[in-house]
Amino acid sequence: MVQKTAVEWLVEQYANENYSIEVYEQAKQMERKQIIQSFRIGKQNGYESGVTENFKNITAEEYYNETYGKELHH
């Protein structure tokens, strides 16, 4: 099964006329999870060369919060 991006999922919801703040919030949560998962995979695979020590010592959640300037609550 191919995974959808948060944007693809949101566009599909809108195409089906499923508009609501809950749909928007769900898409933001999906995006957050996808970004965190990608960060973790990158660290696991050693994609740290050329980055600062601070970057190497943070968690995926910290990366998300620092990069996007906010924390999403589950």
C-alpha positions in Angstrom: 0.0 0.0 0.0 1.4 3.4 -1.0 1.3 6.0 1.8 -0.2 9.4 1.0 1.4 12.7 2.0 -0.7 14.9 4.3 -1.2 17.3 1.4 -2.5 14.5 -0.9 -4.9 13.3 1.8 -6.2 16.8 2.5 -6.8 17.5 -1.2 -8.7 14.2 -1.4 -10.8 15.2 1.6 -11.6 18.5 0.0 -12.4 16.9 -3.4 -15.0 14.8 -1.5 -16.3 18.0 0.1 -15.2 17.0 3.5 -14.3 20.4 4.9 -13.9 20.9 8.6 -11.4 22.2 11.1 -11.0 18.5 12.3 -9.9 17.5 8.8 -7.4 20.4 8.7 -6.1 19.5 12.1 -5.8 15.8 11.1 -3.8 16.8 8.1 -1.4 18.9 10.2 -0.9 15.9 12.6 -0.2 13.6 9.6 2.4 16.1 8.3 4.0 16.3 11.7 4.3 12.5 12.0 5.7 12.3 8.4 8.4 14.9 9.2 9.3 13.2 12.5 9.5 9.8 10.8 11.7 11.2 8.0 14.0 12.8 10.5 14.4 9.6 12.5 15.1 7.6 9.3 17.7 10.1 8.2 19.5 9.9 11.6 19.3 6.1 11.6 20.9 6.0 8.2 23.7 8.3 9.1 22.6 11.4 7.2 24.3 13.7 9.7 27.5 14.6 7.9 27.9 18.3 7.4 25.4 19.3 10.1 26.0 21.0 13.4 26.6 19.2 16.7 23.3 20.6 18.0 21.4 19.0 15.2 23.0 15.6 15.9 22.0 15.7 19.6 18.3 16.5 19.2 15.3 14.2 19.0 12.9 14.2 16.0 10.3 16.0 18.1 12.8 18.7 19.1 13.8 19.1 15.5 10.1 19.6 14.5 9.5 22.1 17.3 12.6 24.1 16.6 12.2 24.0 12.8 8.5 24.9 12.7 8.5 27.0 15.9 5.6 25.2 17.5 4.5 22.0 19.1 1.4 20.2 18.0 -0.4 18.4 20.8 -1.9 15.0 20.2 
